[in-house]
Amino acid sequence: MDPIMVLAGLGVGIIVGLTGMGGGALMTPILVLLFGVHPVAAISSDLAASAIMKPFGGWVHARRGTVNWRLVAWLCAGSIPSAFLGVLLLDMFGSDESVQHAVKIALGVALLLAAGGMLLKAWTGRRNADRPVAPITVKPVPTVLIGIMGGLVVGLTSVGSGSLIIVALLALYPTLRANDLVGTDLIQAVPLVTAAALGHAFFGDLQLDIAGAVILGSIPGVLLGSRISSRAPGGLVRSALVIVLLASALKLFDLPTLVVGVVAGVAILVAVGIGLHGRTTRQKEPVEAGIS
């Protein structure tokens, strides 16, 4: 068992637990580019690891009450059957590079739009930060359609169980809290990636040694990330979501890992700077109020 692959699983597990996304968008390219795994084997191994890893993260969020169970039910109603369909289509057409590339580029654009939307939402919502968040009204038909779309893409590429569905949920439910968004996505992803993984195992694509190495690292990683995201302030989780959305999109565009790392590092520094500035501003406000 490759210890470097285990460490890669640990890192991706932390990101998945913290943000609900990044598994397929990060782990599959890592397996293909760094370890030379065949794309279809990388997809199936990543799905198998996610099917075992994500319940641990979901369990942490369920205990903390950061899961919308009605959303989970409607998402799964669409995603589970369509995940099997995605695997069937992949087996029928093979790992056609043009199809895979088109799906990856479209998903990358969607992730960039989602990151921009989250930034805009954070900027426009600063004045309402102290107001309680109103409960959301679940919309069954659009939610099932999101599940169908997400399941199909996951079955084809292993990407989307977190990233794509989080993008769609953000668009449909803009008032959903960041913590609840992550928890709900982790829970709904469990039956989705399990269905897709079983489909790949049925067609003989699964490589147990690769999946085992990823699982060994990802379980403690996702537990750690989930404990942080279920307890952390919404602003911290939102910042992590934006950074992972950005990094995942750049990776889907097939940019070099060094470029992705540099951009992500700059984004982290910017997020830390904004956080420190906001904290300084909040500390000054009571003092100025007392003087006046």
Secondary structure, DSSP 8 states (H G I E B T S, - for coil): --HHHHHHHHHHHHHHHHHS--IIIIIHHHHHHHH---HHHHHHHHHHHHHHHHHHHHHHHHHHT---HHHHHHHHHHHHHHHHHHHHHHHHH-S-HHHHHHHHHHHHHHHHHHHHHHHHHHHHTGGGTTS--------HHHHHHHHHHHHHHHHHHS--TTHHHHHHHHHH-TTS-HHHHHHHHHHHHHHHHHHHHHHHHHTT---HHHHHHHHHHHHHHHHHHHHHHHHS-HHHHHHHHHHHHHHHHHHHTT--HHHHHHHHHHHHHHHHHHHHHHHHHHHHHHHHHHH-
